[in-house]
Amino acid sequence: MIKTILFAAAFCLGLAHAALAEPDPGPFAGKYCTATGGVVQTRIPTYGTNGGTALPLAGPREFCAYTAKDGSSIYLLLKTLITKQPTLAALAYYAEVTYNGANCQGSPGSCYCSQLGGTDLFGGINAAGGGWVLSTDSTDVLDACIFPDLSSIDSYGLFYHSANIIRGKNLAHVLRYKNPN
């Protein structure tokens, strides 16, 4: 009986670990990013980026950064970029839902992310802040909207796209999951 309980507990812990682990998108993802005009960036989730002592957290991720000639940019996780399956981030980009601005306390990009069911908040609404810090420049902090399926896209790029403003690159031309509409 005890062996059965221990096995069941170990099995459940293994499933939980597998569900939380972020699979490596592999070398194709980085090559696809650069082939479509992007730059691969390693970013580290970090709490407390608004001053004081920043706290780097576990789980660095690879993002693809697209920058236009006008200096505007948009970022998304490599995994979000390369999948041919629908993701909430890609669907949010394609949907161009109108920003309602209701009760926004903070940046409009962050509020828009929340409106769509994602979050870019580290520790809730607080003065400490947080974001995805570029591994080579601790002052470069990205607000990335993360959705429940763990897909992610730049909060401000998503926000501007809702008003039909393209920052960096029109992702409809590079996302491998094509617009369903």
BELMO-V22497 format. One record per pair of residues at least 24 apart in sequence whose ideal C-beta (glycine too) atoms are under 8 Angstrom apart, sorted by sequence separation. I is the first residue (numbers start at 1). GAP is how many residues later the second one is. If there is no record, write none. Layout:
I&GAP  I&GAP
This chain:
40&24  41&24  92&24  120&24  39&25  40&25  120&25  38&26  39&26  92&26  119&26  120&26  38&27  39&27  118&27  119&27  36&28  38&28  39&28  118&28  37&29  88&29  89&29  116&29  118&29  36&30  88&30  113&30  117&30  118&30  33&31  116&31  117&31  30&32  113&32  29&33  110&33  112&33  41&34  109&34  118&34  29&35  120&35  107&36  109&36  22&37  25&37  40&38  22&39  113&42  116&42  38&43  112&43  33&45  110&45  113&45  32&46  109&46  112&46  113&46  109&47  112&47  30&48  33&48  107&48  29&49  32&49  107&49  109&49  29&50  32&50  109&50  112&50  108&51  29&52  25&53  29&53  92&53  25&54  28&54  92&55  23&56  89&56  22&57  25&57  89&58  88&59  87&60  88&60  93&60  99&60  88&61  90&61  92&61  87&62  89&62  88&63  89&63  90&63  99&63  87&64  89&64  98&64  99&64  93&65  96&65  97&65  92&66  96&66  75&67  77&67  83&68  93&68  96&68  63&69  75&69  89&69  61&71  79&71  80&71  79&72  80&72  49&73  80&73  48&74  77&74  47&75  60&75  77&75  46&76  47&76  52&76  76&76  77&76  45&77  50&77  56&77  76&77  50&78  75&78  76&78  93&78  94&78  49&79  50&79  54&79  63&79  74&79  75&79  93&79  48&80  49&80  74&80  47&81  48&81  49&81  63&81  73&81  76&81  90&81  48&82  49&82  75&82  93&82  47&83  74&83  46&84  49&84  54&84  73&84  45&85  46&85  90&85  94&85  45&86  46&86  94&86  45&87  46&87  90&87  94&87  44&88  45&88  43&89  44&89  63&89  91&89  43&90  87&90  43&91  44&91  61&91  86&91  42&92  43&92  49&92  84&92  85&92  41&93  42&93  74&93  75&93  81&93  83&93  84&93  41&94  42&94  72&94  73&94  74&94  81&94  82&94  83&94  86&94  46&95  72&95  73&95  74&95  76&95  80&95  81&95  72&96  74&97  68&98  43&99  68&99  68&100  43&101  67&101  68&101  66&102  65&103  66&103  66&105  66&108  22&128  38&131  37&132  36&133  38&136  36&137  37&137  36&138  32&144
